[in-house]
Amino acid sequence: MAPKLITTELITKACKELHLNFSYATKNKTVLNIHFPNKDHFIINSNLGLISSTKAHLCLDKAYQYEILSDVVNLPETTSYLDPHSKYSEFTKLKSHQEIKKDIINNNSFPIIVKKNTGTEGENVFLCHNEKELTKAINNIFNLNSSLYDHVLLVQEYINIKNEYRAIFYKHQLELLYKKDNHQAEFIGNLSPLHFEGAKAIEISDQNLQEKITKFVTPIFTKLDLIYGGFDIAEDQNGQFYLIEINSVPGYAHYLENNREEKLLTLFKKILGDLNK
């Protein structure tokens, strides 16, 4: 099963178990149309169509997330920089990449994390230990000829991470929690934990940890009321939690490489049941 079809395939299995009618809207079976009695509902790959485009954008835009959520949840200290060579250059006071680099050095201590604002799956995320690495990161993120270009660059404090988790919430309830375990995996160029060679997604059943994660995430919903999402949470060496990002379209390919599908199937049946009401 191709990774991009995993969610769609499980949704169709859930439909069959619930005796719901469905059809594929495209030949490649990436768009699923579920025929409820009073409406049709489209699902595209892992996008379940549960949240608005505005909330989806807020999940993708980490600079917005920091501004909106930093007073209700712990996040790495974050500063954003606008590319002076972008079409939005009139909104920045720093008029060159050199000025941006100087400002970053003056206001931070190495190591730092430098990343594109709207990246996913570890795209253009750099751990910078010195000015040379910072220069490379800026040049990569602000490369107008790259498909990974972003007109906003983020600088974040470095967190000495002990564990990183993905928490799936639906209707403000924790439905699935797993650890992104790369302790015995090999780094192959992508800082995202599950992109290490040999990394594993280990499901967490410890009730105490589940309760701690729930307590950590719940205040987010007072500012960003998401019905569904994947929350990436880092735990530092002192047991302090940090929100790294929110994914409005969480995928499950890595999870299903190491775990059974039952919990996901149960979740999708719950979601379909609610959509059918």
Backbone as CSV, one residue per row, in Angstrom:
resi,resn,N_x,N_y,N_z,CA_x,CA_y,CA_z,C_x,C_y,C_z
1,MET,0.844,-1.189,0.000,0.000,0.000,0.000,0.879,1.238,0.000
2,ALA,0.703,2.116,-0.941,1.491,3.341,-0.990,1.180,4.190,0.229
3,PRO,2.197,4.842,0.827,1.964,5.613,2.050,0.833,6.624,1.942
4,LYS,0.717,7.306,0.789,-0.298,8.346,0.666,-1.718,7.779,0.681
5,LEU,-1.847,6.463,0.449,-3.173,5.856,0.402,-3.567,5.187,1.717
6,ILE,-2.678,5.192,2.700,-2.948,4.458,3.935,-4.226,4.936,4.606
7,THR,-4.375,6.245,4.783,-5.575,6.758,5.442,-6.815,6.440,4.628
8,THR,-6.741,6.666,3.321,-7.887,6.398,2.455,-8.307,4.938,2.532
9,GLU,-7.340,4.037,2.526,-7.651,2.610,2.604,-8.320,2.256,3.929
10,LEU,-7.828,2.842,5.021,-8.444,2.554,6.317,-9.841,3.157,6.422
11,ILE,-10.030,4.324,5.818,-11.365,4.926,5.822,-12.354,4.038,5.069
12,THR,-11.933,3.488,3.943,-12.840,2.602,3.194,-13.161,1.343,4.015
13,LYS,-12.184,0.842,4.743,-12.425,-0.317,5.599,-13.431,0.044,6.694
14,ALA,-13.283,1.242,7.265,-14.223,1.704,8.279,-15.617,1.857,7.686
15,CYS,-15.704,2.363,6.466,-16.999,2.512,5.788,-17.690,1.164,5.621
16,LYS,-16.916,0.167,5.216,-17.494,-1.158,5.020,-18.026,-1.724,6.337
17,GLU,-17.264,-1.519,7.419,-17.700,-2.051,8.707,-18.933,-1.315,9.230
18,LEU,-19.097,-0.048,8.816,-20.252,0.750,9.235,-21.390,0.698,8.211
19,HIS,-21.152,-0.036,7.116,-22.140,-0.189,6.044,-22.489,1.176,5.418
20,LEU,-21.457,1.989,5.200,-21.615,3.287,4.543,-21.232,3.166,3.069
21,ASN,-21.976,3.832,2.219,-21.666,3.825,0.799,-20.543,4.814,0.505
22,PHE,-19.655,4.430,-0.399,-18.561,5.313,-0.790,-18.146,4.999,-2.222
23,SER,-17.427,5.924,-2.809,-16.871,5.713,-4.138,-15.586,6.521,-4.252
24,TYR,-14.728,6.119,-5.195,-13.520,6.893,-5.464,-13.842,7.942,-6.517
25,ALA,-13.478,9.180,-6.225,-13.778,10.283,-7.136,-12.708,10.461,-8.200
26,THR,-11.546,9.822,-8.014,-10.454,9.917,-8.986,-9.929,8.521,-9.300
27,LYS,-9.323,8.392,-10.462,-8.837,7.085,-10.903,-7.736,6.540,-10.003
28,ASN,-6.908,7.422,-9.444,-5.810,6.953,-8.607,-6.233,6.666,-7.161
29,LYS,-7.520,6.806,-6.890,-8.110,6.464,-5.595,-7.587,7.316,-4.435
30,THR,-7.106,8.515,-4.729,-6.640,9.403,-3.666,-7.759,10.289,-3.138
31,VAL,-8.865,10.386,-3.877,-10.011,11.182,-3.426,-11.184,10.238,-3.194
32,LEU,-11.650,10.234,-1.964,-12.732,9.343,-1.562,-13.993,10.160,-1.305
33,ASN,-15.106,9.705,-1.851,-16.388,10.372,-1.633,-17.280,9.435,-0.828
34,ILE,-17.625,9.864,0.384,-18.485,9.050,1.237,-19.905,9.572,1.110
35,HIS,-20.834,8.680,0.776,-22.211,9.058,0.484,-23.091,8.843,1.726
36,PHE,-23.143,9.877,2.563,-24.050,9.840,3.697,-25.476,10.076,3.202
37,PRO,-26.497,9.718,3.974,-27.887,9.861,3.519,-28.249,11.271,3.068
38,ASN,-27.711,12.291,3.734,-28.114,13.665,3.408,-26.995,14.517,2.833
39,LYS,-25.842,13.915,2.589,-24.721,14.706,2.068,-23.611,13.784,1.585
40,ASP,-22.733,14.336,0.755,-21.498,13.667,0.371,-20.347,14.333,1.129
41,HIS,-19.351,13.546,1.472,-18.196,14.083,2.189,-16.924,13.584,1.497
42,PHE,-16.058,14.524,1.102,-14.830,14.175,0.400,-13.654,14.078,1.360
43,ILE,-12.803,13.075,1.113,-11.541,12.905,1.830,-10.443,12.796,0.781
44,ILE,-9.380,13.587,0.956,-8.268,13.586,0.005,-7.021,13.095,0.728
45,ASN,-6.561,11.900,0.377,-5.423,11.296,1.062,-5.649,11.326,2.578
46,SER,-4.787,12.035,3.319,-4.927,12.100,4.776,-5.760,13.277,5.240
47,ASN,-6.245,14.079,4.309,-7.071,15.234,4.674,-8.515,14.779,4.834
48,LEU,-8.963,14.711,6.085,-10.295,14.186,6.372,-11.404,15.215,6.178
49,GLY,-11.031,16.458,5.853,-12.031,17.483,5.589,-12.806,17.895,6.828
50,LEU,-12.125,17.928,7.971,-12.809,18.212,9.229,-12.647,19.649,9.702
51,ILE,-11.625,20.364,9.211,-11.397,21.719,9.693,-11.367,22.692,8.522
52,SER,-11.581,23.962,8.821,-11.631,24.995,7.790,-10.252,25.251,7.209
53,SER,-10.228,25.866,6.031,-8.950,26.207,5.390,-8.177,27.218,6.227
54,THR,-8.875,28.097,6.934,-8.212,29.086,7.783,-7.476,28.409,8.927
55,LYS,-8.135,27.477,9.598,-7.482,26.764,10.698,-6.355,25.874,10.182
56,ALA,-6.531,25.305,9.001,-5.468,24.499,8.407,-4.240,25.358,8.147
57,HIS,-4.453,26.591,7.687,-3.337,27.501,7.431,-2.633,27.864,8.736
58,LEU,-3.397,28.081,9.797,-2.801,28.401,11.085,-1.969,27.237,11.625
59,CYS,-2.381,26.023,11.315,-1.595,24.857,11.712,-0.282,24.793,10.940
60,LEU,-0.321,25.183,9.669,0.873,25.113,8.825,1.847,26.242,9.128
61,ASP,1.336,27.399,9.480,2.161,28.593,9.668,2.661,28.666,11.111
62,LYS,3.928,28.303,11.315,4.474,28.221,12.669,4.671,29.590,13.303
63,ALA,4.898,30.623,12.491,5.037,31.978,13.030,3.721,32.439,13.636
64,TYR,2.619,32.191,12.934,1.302,32.520,13.479,1.025,31.725,14.744
65,GLN,1.378,30.434,14.710,1.157,29.584,15.883,1.828,30.174,17.112
66,TYR,3.071,30.632,16.947,3.809,31.173,18.082,3.112,32.414,18.643
67,GLU,2.680,33.294,17.747,2.016,34.523,18.200,0.688,34.232,18.897
68,ILE,-0.058,33.282,18.360,-1.392,33.002,18.887,-1.355,32.165,20.158
69,LEU,-0.411,31.234,20.237,-0.466,30.221,21.290,0.565,30.377,22.400
70,SER,1.545,31.248,22.243,2.660,31.276,23.191,2.256,31.668,24.601
71,ASP,1.082,32.266,24.772,0.645,32.625,26.126,-0.175,31.527,26.796
72,VAL,-0.469,30.429,26.058,-1.251,29.344,26.669,-0.525,27.999,26.656
73,VAL,0.573,27.903,25.897,1.299,26.640,25.828,2.787,26.944,25.657
74,ASN,3.620,26.051,26.163,5.064,26.244,26.082,5.569,25.897,24.681
75,LEU,6.220,26.870,24.023,6.829,26.663,22.717,8.286,27.106,22.774
76,PRO,9.129,26.590,21.874,10.486,27.130,21.787,10.409,28.614,21.428
77,GLU,11.246,29.436,22.056,11.274,30.855,21.736,11.561,31.024,20.250
78,THR,10.725,31.799,19.578,10.750,31.857,18.114,10.771,33.296,17.617
79,THR,11.603,33.549,16.610,11.647,34.839,15.929,11.522,34.582,14.429
80,SER,10.720,35.401,13.752,10.524,35.219,12.312,11.194,36.340,11.531
81,TYR,11.646,35.991,10.322,12.302,36.945,9.428,11.706,36.818,8.036
82,LEU,11.386,37.949,7.436,10.810,38.000,6.101,11.912,38.205,5.069
83,ASP,11.853,37.417,4.004,12.851,37.529,2.935,12.765,38.905,2.280
84,PRO,13.835,39.711,2.342,13.789,41.049,1.737,13.719,41.020,0.221
85,HIS,13.930,39.847,-0.379,13.856,39.721,-1.827,12.530,39.129,-2.299
86,SER,11.605,38.961,-1.348,10.294,38.416,-1.711,9.365,39.547,-2.146
87,LYS,8.179,39.181,-2.605,7.203,40.182,-3.034,6.631,40.957,-1.858
88,TYR,6.973,40.522,-0.621,6.499,41.208,0.573,7.594,42.072,1.207
89,SER,8.617,42.403,0.440,9.801,43.075,0.975,9.487,44.408,1.646
90,GLU,8.393,45.054,1.246,8.050,46.354,1.836,7.740,46.247,3.326
91,PHE,7.485,45.019,3.809,7.092,44.847,5.206,8.275,44.527,6.128
92,THR,9.485,44.498,5.606,10.639,44.184,6.443,11.602,45.356,6.532
93,LYS,12.171,45.517,7.731,13.166,46.572,7.934,14.567,46.102,7.587
94,LEU,14.769,44.796,7.577,16.079,44.238,7.243,16.125,43.992,5.743
95,LYS,17.010,44.652,5.035,16.967,44.713,3.577,17.925,43.770,2.865
96,SER,18.569,42.884,3.611,19.465,41.913,2.973,19.575,40.681,3.858
97,HIS,20.024,39.586,3.252,20.234,38.366,4.024,21.367,38.565,5.025
98,GLN,22.330,39.403,4.669,23.440,39.694,5.565,22.945,40.399,6.830
99,GLU,22.021,41.324,6.664,21.454,42.026,7.824,20.663,41.059,8.702
100,ILE,19.946,40.145,8.073,19.196,39.143,8.836,20.150,38.266,9.631
101,LYS,21.213,37.816,8.981,22.195,36.969,9.676,22.805,37.714,10.864
102,LYS,23.145,38.968,10.677,23.733,39.764,11.762,22.757,39.897,12.922
103,ASP,21.481,40.117,12.612,20.478,40.250,13.654,20.303,38.948,14.423
104,ILE,20.323,37.839,13.716,20.188,36.530,14.372,21.363,36.292,15.320
105,ILE,22.568,36.574,14.865,23.761,36.349,15.684,23.748,37.250,16.919
106,ASN,23.288,38.476,16.740,23.277,39.437,17.850,22.246,39.097,18.917
107,ASN,21.227,38.341,18.534,20.120,38.097,19.458,19.966,36.645,19.888
108,ASN,20.924,35.798,19.510,20.842,34.384,19.854,22.221,33.830,20.184
109,SER,22.219,32.720,20.890,23.443,31.974,21.158,23.340,30.623,20.467
110,PHE,24.405,30.216,19.794,24.423,28.907,19.151,24.492,27.809,20.216
111,PRO,23.897,26.629,19.920,23.205,26.252,18.684,21.782,26.799,18.637
112,ILE,21.277,26.935,17.417,19.901,27.368,17.185,19.288,26.513,16.089
113,ILE,17.966,26.479,16.069,17.234,25.825,15.000,16.780,26.904,14.021
114,VAL,17.062,26.691,12.740,16.617,27.602,11.683,15.790,26.776,10.707
115,LYS,14.575,27.245,10.428,13.677,26.446,9.594,12.783,27.333,8.733
116,LYS,12.257,26.736,7.667,11.240,27.434,6.890,9.943,27.456,7.697
117,ASN,9.159,28.481,7.499,7.967,28.690,8.318,6.883,27.651,8.073
118,THR,6.649,27.306,6.833,5.524,26.432,6.494,5.975,25.034,6.062
119,GLY,7.095,24.603,6.573,7.604,23.291,6.178,6.893,22.147,6.857
120,THR,6.990,20.980,6.248,6.472,19.742,6.830,7.513,18.643,6.649
121,GLU,7.431,17.615,7.480,8.281,16.432,7.374,9.764,16.779,7.398
122,GLY,10.126,17.794,8.166,11.538,18.123,8.320,12.168,18.858,7.156
123,GLU,11.337,19.397,6.243,11.869,20.116,5.086,12.576,21.389,5.530
124,ASN,13.807,21.571,5.061,14.579,22.787,5.337,14.560,23.179,6.814
125,VAL,14.933,22.224,7.650,15.129,22.464,9.078,16.608,22.228,9.374
126,PHE,17.265,23.222,9.982,18.704,23.157,10.176,19.068,23.397,11.642
127,LEU,19.978,22.584,12.138,20.588,22.809,13.446,21.910,23.515,13.195
128,CYS,21.989,24.771,13.594,23.157,25.602,13.288,24.008,25.810,14.539
129,HIS,25.304,25.478,14.407,26.237,25.620,15.523,27.145,26.834,15.375
130,ASN,27.137,27.434,14.196,28.062,28.539,13.950,27.555,29.393,12.780
131,GLU,28.286,30.474,12.488,27.870,31.409,11.445,27.850,30.759,10.062
132,LYS,28.792,29.872,9.795,28.833,29.207,8.493,27.571,28.384,8.253
133,GLU,27.165,27.627,9.254,25.952,26.814,9.112,24.711,27.687,9.028
134,LEU,24.719,28.805,9.733,23.592,29.748,9.663,23.478,30.335,8.262
135,THR,24.603,30.704,7.676,24.599,31.245,6.312,24.006,30.241,5.332
136,LYS,24.398,28.985,5.472,23.871,27.930,4.597,22.368,27.784,4.768
137,ALA,21.897,27.829,6.009,20.461,27.687,6.275,19.673,28.828,5.647
138,ILE,20.139,30.057,5.823,19.459,31.215,5.244,19.413,31.108,3.729
139,ASN,20.540,30.735,3.133,20.603,30.625,1.670,19.672,29.546,1.143
140,ASN,19.535,28.459,1.886,18.641,27.369,1.448,17.180,27.768,1.560
141,ILE,16.808,28.353,2.667,15.401,28.694,2.890,14.959,29.830,1.978
142,PHE,15.843,30.802,1.752,15.508,31.963,0.925,15.990,31.809,-0.518
143,ASN,16.135,30.578,-0.976,16.533,30.315,-2.356,15.301,30.366,-3.255
144,LEU,15.166,31.454,-3.993,13.979,31.661,-4.834,13.840,30.616,-5.930
145,ASN,14.915,29.920,-6.245,14.875,28.915,-7.306,14.578,27.511,-6.783
146,SER,14.367,27.402,-5.489,14.122,26.089,-4.891,12.628,25.850,-4.709
147,SER,12.214,24.607,-4.894,10.814,24.246,-4.659,10.461,24.317,-3.170
148,LEU,11.471,24.354,-2.308,11.254,24.421,-0.861,11.334,25.855,-0.337
149,TYR,11.396,26.825,-1.248,11.508,28.235,-0.838,10.358,28.633,0.074
150,ASP,10.698,29.454,1.068,9.692,30.069,1.930,10.100,31.521,2.126
151,HIS,9.127,32.424,2.086,9.457,33.842,2.256,9.579,34.232,3.726
152,VAL,9.309,33.264,4.637,9.487,33.504,6.070,10.409,32.436,6.642
153,LEU,11.407,32.900,7.378,12.371,32.029,8.049,12.177,32.165,9.552
154,LEU,12.280,31.047,10.256,12.139,31.053,11.705,13.454,30.695,12.382
155,VAL,13.731,31.372,13.463,14.853,31.026,14.337,14.264,30.629,15.680
156,GLN,14.621,29.428,16.145,14.080,28.930,17.408,15.209,28.522,18.342
157,GLU,14.942,28.682,19.637,15.907,28.208,20.618,16.075,26.697,20.482
158,TYR,17.278,26.243,20.725,17.565,24.821,20.654,17.072,24.132,21.924
159,ILE,16.307,23.066,21.756,15.820,22.266,22.877,16.592,20.949,22.898
160,ASN,17.193,20.633,24.021,17.894,19.359,24.166,16.849,18.280,24.412
161,ILE,16.387,17.679,23.332,15.220,16.794,23.383,15.590,15.397,23.880
162,LYS,14.825,14.956,24.859,14.952,13.586,25.355,13.997,12.669,24.614
163,ASN,12.741,13.105,24.446,11.724,12.327,23.738,10.869,13.259,22.902
164,GLU,10.366,12.742,21.785,9.392,13.505,20.992,8.184,12.617,20.724
165,TYR,6.995,13.225,20.852,5.749,12.478,20.737,4.854,13.081,19.660
166,ARG,4.003,12.244,19.095,2.888,12.692,18.263,1.606,12.313,18.992
167,ALA,0.781,13.306,19.250,-0.494,13.091,19.945,-1.629,13.433,18.998
168,ILE,-2.518,12.480,18.754,-3.672,12.691,17.887,-4.885,13.005,18.757
169,PHE,-5.471,14.189,18.521,-6.662,14.594,19.270,-7.851,14.712,18.326
170,TYR,-8.995,14.262,18.792,-10.261,14.433,18.076,-11.300,14.914,19.083
171,LYS,-11.948,16.020,18.764,-12.910,16.647,19.678,-12.310,16.855,21.064
172,HIS,-11.069,17.324,21.079,-10.347,17.690,22.293,-9.961,16.491,23.159
173,GLN,-10.142,15.285,22.646,-9.799,14.086,23.392,-8.593,13.401,22.763
174,LEU,-7.674,12.943,23.598,-6.514,12.214,23.111,-6.941,10.832,22.632
175,GLU,-6.711,10.560,21.358,-7.120,9.288,20.765,-5.938,8.343,20.535
176,LEU,-4.768,8.917,20.328,-3.599,8.089,20.001,-2.341,8.858,20.380
177,LEU,-1.414,8.177,21.030,-0.149,8.799,21.417,0.979,7.833,21.099
178,TYR,1.982,8.342,20.383,3.149,7.505,20.140,4.437,8.316,20.202
179,LYS,5.491,7.599,20.540,6.818,8.188,20.662,7.567,8.028,19.356
180,LYS,8.238,9.090,18.920,9.093,9.039,17.740,10.494,8.639,18.204
181,ASP,10.767,7.363,18.155,11.995,6.822,18.751,13.106,6.708,17.702
182,ASN,14.138,7.556,17.856,15.275,7.478,16.944,16.584,7.251,17.694
183,HIS,16.493,6.741,18.939,17.680,6.610,19.778,18.695,5.623,19.202
184,GLN,18.232,4.634,18.467,19.146,3.672,17.869,19.101,3.755,16.342
185,ALA,18.633,4.901,15.840,18.520,5.095,14.386,19.679,5.952,13.879
186,GLU,19.843,5.975,12.571,20.950,6.705,11.945,20.446,7.976,11.272
187,PHE,21.084,9.095,11.591,20.738,10.369,10.966,21.158,10.352,9.504
188,ILE,20.200,10.674,8.617,20.497,10.648,7.176,20.167,11.983,6.523
189,GLY,20.229,13.060,7.322,20.099,14.388,6.741,18.827,15.127,7.070
190,ASN,17.855,14.459,7.710,16.589,15.094,8.064,16.423,15.032,9.573
191,LEU,16.265,16.209,10.211,16.199,16.271,11.667,14.892,15.736,12.247
192,SER,13.864,15.565,11.405,12.603,15.020,11.890,12.836,13.589,12.385
193,PRO,12.452,13.271,13.630,12.852,12.005,14.256,12.522,10.756,13.452
194,LEU,11.332,10.682,12.865,10.949,9.457,12.157,11.548,9.365,10.757
195,HIS,12.345,10.385,10.368,13.049,10.310,9.091,14.475,9.791,9.254
196,PHE,14.858,9.453,10.489,16.124,8.775,10.707,15.999,7.331,10.197
197,GLU,17.085,6.790,9.676,17.077,5.402,9.216,16.959,4.462,10.407
198,GLY,15.882,3.685,10.425,15.672,2.748,11.522,14.854,3.299,12.674
199,ALA,14.298,4.502,12.522,13.451,5.077,13.569,12.140,4.300,13.681
200,LYS,11.525,4.356,14.854,10.293,3.620,15.094,9.247,4.503,15.757
201,ALA,8.001,4.224,15.450,6.875,4.872,16.137,6.356,3.893,17.181
202,ILE,6.536,4.239,18.449,6.182,3.330,19.542,4.948,3.854,20.261
203,GLU,3.863,3.096,20.183,2.621,3.532,20.814,2.777,3.613,22.334
204,ILE,2.229,4.680,22.908,2.307,4.910,24.352,0.964,4.570,24.988
205,SER,0.991,3.610,25.887,-0.227,3.225,26.615,-0.172,3.653,28.073
206,ASP,0.939,4.246,28.491,1.094,4.697,29.870,0.090,5.790,30.179
207,GLN,-0.826,5.516,31.100,-1.929,6.442,31.396,-1.425,7.744,31.999
208,ASN,-0.385,7.665,32.814,0.159,8.868,33.444,0.706,9.830,32.387
209,LEU,1.433,9.301,31.419,1.976,10.142,30.353,0.861,10.672,29.465
210,GLN,-0.133,9.848,29.192,-1.278,10.309,28.413,-1.970,11.486,29.086
211,GLU,-2.121,11.408,30.396,-2.766,12.489,31.140,-1.916,13.755,31.120
212,LYS,-0.602,13.607,31.219,0.291,14.764,31.164,0.227,15.450,29.805
213,ILE,0.219,14.650,28.739,0.140,15.207,27.386,-1.198,15.908,27.183
214,THR,-2.271,15.293,27.664,-3.602,15.902,27.543,-3.654,17.234,28.279
215,LYS,-3.117,17.273,29.481,-3.090,18.506,30.265,-2.276,19.579,29.559
216,PHE,-1.190,19.172,28.895,-0.336,20.120,28.176,-1.041,20.704,26.956
217,VAL,-1.739,19.864,26.201,-2.342,20.280,24.925,-3.649,21.044,25.128
218,THR,-4.440,20.667,26.113,-5.800,21.198,26.266,-5.904,22.723,26.210
219,PRO,-5.015,23.513,26.825,-5.142,24.976,26.742,-5.089,25.532,25.321
220,ILE,-4.491,24.780,24.409,-4.415,25.240,23.015,-5.805,25.473,22.448
221,PHE,-6.760,24.646,22.845,-8.100,24.717,22.268,-8.848,25.987,22.669
222,THR,-8.359,26.689,23.688,-8.991,27.964,24.050,-8.651,29.061,23.046
223,LYS,-7.563,28.864,22.295,-7.139,29.847,21.300,-7.336,29.351,19.870
224,LEU,-7.162,28.051,19.682,-7.288,27.458,18.353,-8.134,26.201,18.493
225,ASP,-9.427,26.343,18.247,-10.388,25.278,18.524,-10.398,24.274,17.370
226,LEU,-9.506,23.303,17.450,-9.377,22.289,16.406,-10.154,21.038,16.777
227,ILE,-10.952,20.558,15.830,-11.690,19.328,16.074,-10.789,18.109,15.918
228,TYR,-9.691,18.264,15.149,-8.832,17.120,14.824,-7.434,17.618,14.491
229,GLY,-6.420,16.883,14.917,-5.062,17.273,14.557,-4.021,16.409,15.234
230,GLY,-2.815,16.483,14.699,-1.664,15.807,15.275,-0.735,16.833,15.902
231,PHE,-0.419,16.665,17.177,0.396,17.621,17.921,1.767,17.004,18.182
232,ASP,2.803,17.642,17.658,4.167,17.174,17.886,4.718,17.866,19.129
233,ILE,5.102,17.061,20.099,5.485,17.568,21.417,6.858,17.022,21.788
234,ALA,7.767,17.933,22.128,9.099,17.538,22.567,9.176,17.583,24.085
235,GLU,9.909,16.646,24.651,10.185,16.620,26.084,11.688,16.782,26.275
236,ASP,12.110,17.806,27.034,13.541,18.018,27.217,14.091,17.137,28.339
237,GLN,15.365,17.295,28.619,16.038,16.434,29.592,15.491,16.614,31.013
238,ASN,14.800,17.737,31.245,14.225,18.002,32.567,12.747,17.650,32.651
239,GLY,12.221,17.025,31.598,10.816,16.639,31.599,9.867,17.754,31.215
240,GLN,10.407,18.865,30.693,9.568,19.990,30.264,9.046,19.734,28.851
241,PHE,7.746,19.962,28.638,7.150,19.773,27.316,7.191,21.061,26.512
242,TYR,7.352,20.904,25.192,7.305,22.013,24.239,6.455,21.596,23.045
243,LEU,5.572,22.474,22.613,4.847,22.235,21.363,5.773,22.584,20.202
244,ILE,6.006,21.635,19.323,6.863,21.872,18.159,6.036,22.327,16.971
245,GLU,4.951,21.633,16.696,4.053,22.056,15.620,2.743,21.298,15.715
246,ILE,1.752,21.793,14.964,0.447,21.141,14.859,0.234,20.746,13.407
247,ASN,-0.194,19.531,13.192,-0.436,19.035,11.838,-1.927,18.784,11.667
248,SER,-2.554,19.544,10.769,-3.992,19.375,10.542,-4.293,18.177,9.646
249,VAL,-3.253,17.637,9.011,-3.414,16.477,8.124,-2.378,15.421,8.519
250,PRO,-2.492,14.873,9.720,-1.486,13.893,10.152,-1.556,12.621,9.321
251,GLY,-0.379,12.142,8.925,-0.297,10.870,8.213,0.061,9.753,9.173
252,TYR,-0.153,8.523,8.743,0.023,7.396,9.659,0.918,6.299,9.097
253,ALA,1.673,6.613,8.047,2.524,5.595,7.426,3.556,5.069,8.413
254,HIS,4.263,5.966,9.104,5.299,5.536,10.048,4.682,4.772,11.215
255,TYR,3.553,5.250,11.706,2.897,4.577,12.824,2.536,3.147,12.467
256,LEU,1.984,2.939,11.281,1.513,1.616,10.887,2.648,0.668,10.495
257,GLU,3.860,1.201,10.339,5.004,0.328,10.121,5.346,-0.462,11.382
258,ASN,4.965,0.081,12.537,5.362,-0.525,13.817,4.202,-0.896,14.721
259,ASN,2.966,-0.598,14.298,1.817,-0.835,15.166,0.639,-1.384,14.367
260,ARG,-0.292,-2.005,15.074,-1.485,-2.541,14.433,-2.448,-1.404,14.100
261,GLU,-3.390,-1.679,13.215,-4.282,-0.637,12.711,-5.543,-0.439,13.541
262,GLU,-5.764,-1.265,14.559,-7.046,-1.271,15.258,-7.424,0.090,15.845
263,LYS,-6.488,0.771,16.515,-6.821,2.050,17.143,-7.184,3.103,16.104
264,LEU,-6.468,3.101,14.994,-6.792,4.051,13.927,-8.145,3.741,13.324
265,LEU,-8.410,2.475,13.121,-9.698,2.078,12.564,-10.836,2.495,13.491
266,THR,-10.633,2.323,14.778,-11.637,2.750,15.765,-11.856,4.252,15.696
267,LEU,-10.766,5.014,15.579,-10.875,6.468,15.484,-11.636,6.879,14.229
268,PHE,-11.303,6.280,13.095,-11.969,6.653,11.845,-13.446,6.278,11.874
269,LYS,-13.792,5.168,12.512,-15.202,4.793,12.650,-15.943,5.796,13.526
270,LYS,-15.281,6.291,14.559,-15.894,7.311,15.414,-16.144,8.591,14.619
271,ILE,-15.154,9.006,13.819,-15.290,10.224,13.020,-16.406,10.066,11.983
272,LEU,-16.439,8.937,11.303,-17.475,8.692,10.300,-18.862,8.652,10.951
273,GLY,-18.936,8.057,12.138,-20.215,8.010,12.847,-20.723,9.410,13.171
274,ASP,-19.796,10.284,13.588,-20.183,11.667,13.888,-20.601,12.415,12.626
275,LEU,-19.921,12.182,11.515,-20.268,12.837,10.256,-21.628,12.377,9.756
276,ASN,-22.003,11.179,10.135,-23.255,10.592,9.656,-24.458,11.051,10.471
277,LYS,-24.214,11.756,11.591,-25.325,12.191,12.448,-26.039,13.390,11.839
